[in-house]
Amino acid sequence: MTDARFKAALDSTSDSLFKALSDATRRALLEYLVREGEQCVHALTAVAGVSQPMVSRHLGKLKQAGLVTARRAGRETWYSARTKGLAPVVQWMAIYGALWSQRFTALEAISE
């Protein structure tokens, strides 16, 4: 792996994305927003199985990672999934997917 690729893999944006996605509740909230569209915190709390302050904290981490957007409407905050925020993760997976594919191909060639 070249130095540039290694540095890209260590990018702080990627770090925050992986940290945000490391929590099952955050992944579930993001999946719900992708599937159902924009939702208010109240509606997300009803399906999340955790308290409203915890939902807000999880949404804050998703927002900080660029995975959701928020807008205020009166006393409610509405959240939407920002699927383009996953681009750095997809790019990272593509690099390592290609690397592992090459290694598996080489391993198969050895075992023949």
C-alpha positions, 0 to 999 in steps of 0.5 A: 500500500502506498503512503498516500493510500495509507494516509487516506485510510487514516483520514479523520473523516473516515475515523468518525464515520467508522466510529459512528457506524460502530454502534448498533443503535446508530446503524439502526437509526440510520437504516430507519431514516434511509428506509422511511425518510425524514423523521422527527426525534419524537418518532425516532425515539418511539422506534429506537427502544432507548430514551429521547436523550440517547436518541438525540446523542446518537443522532448528534454523532451521526450528524457529526460524521456527516451521515444525517442532516438536521433541520428545526421546525418549531420545537422539533428537530427533523433528521434525514439520512445523507447517504453520500456521507458513506462515500469515504467508507465505500471508497475504503472498502473498495480499496481493501476489497480489491487488495483481498481479491488479489490476495485470494487469487494469488492464494488460489494460484499457489494451491493449484 
